[in-house]
């Protein structure tokens, strides 16, 4: 496993910008040692190494962090796999994913209501519910982001627009308390 973590850059380079393949790999990560469970052969079974149990209890987070570190510098090409790594973490780091979408849209000179940002929100909603994304964006106290997330969902605009408008009109401290 250490060689994979050290070679994450080579792995991403070998896959290339085929985001679907990276997304599939990331979505299938589990905190299990498949060599010892699924492909177990008692005659060939390796002796567990020191620290293996710790690795496999946190494998998903370690692999996601290693892959994200490799892809984040080119997050324009690897936006969806980077979002997958944030969503797959335990616990999911949806606030970082939403912040990345917002910064990427800003860097491209696009609004959060643009097709680019909405496609990214739609992909992230495939990995986490829209309602959860909306709640996380409210928790960031970024009401523009909350509107953009809710816009792509099935949420009733009468409800979320009123809620956000009420929060925007409150004092900052009271709005944060309300959220």
C-alpha positions, 0 to 999 in steps of 0.5 A: 500500500505504501508504494501505491501512495508514493506512486499516486502521481504515476497512477494518475498519469497512467490513467490520464485525463479519463475522469470516468476511470478515476471517478469509478476507482475513487467511488469503489474505495473501501476500508478493506484489505481485499488481498486478505479477504476476497483473494485469500489463499492460506498457503500464500497469505502474507503475514500482516505488516506492522501498521497495516491495520491502521492503514486499512481502517483509514485506507479510503481517506489516505488514498483520496488524500494522495490522489487529490494531492496529485490532481489538485494542481490541475483541478481544471482537468480533474475537477470531477475526480477531485470532487469525488475524493472530497465526497468519498472521505469519511466524513465527507468534506463537502464544504471543501468541494463546494468551495473548490467549485466556487473558486474554479468558477471564479477563476474561469470568470463564470457565475455560480449559475453558469453551466460549468458550476451547475454541472459540478453541483449536479455531479456532486449531488450524485455523490451526496444529496442536494439537501445535504449540499444546501445545508453545508453551503448554508453552514459556510454562510455563503448565501450565493453558493446556497442559492446556486446549489438549491437552484439545481435541486428539486427544492421549491424556490419559494421556500429556499429563496425566502429562507436565504432572503431572511438570512441575508437581511439578518445581522451576521451573528443572528444569521449564523445562530439561525443557520 
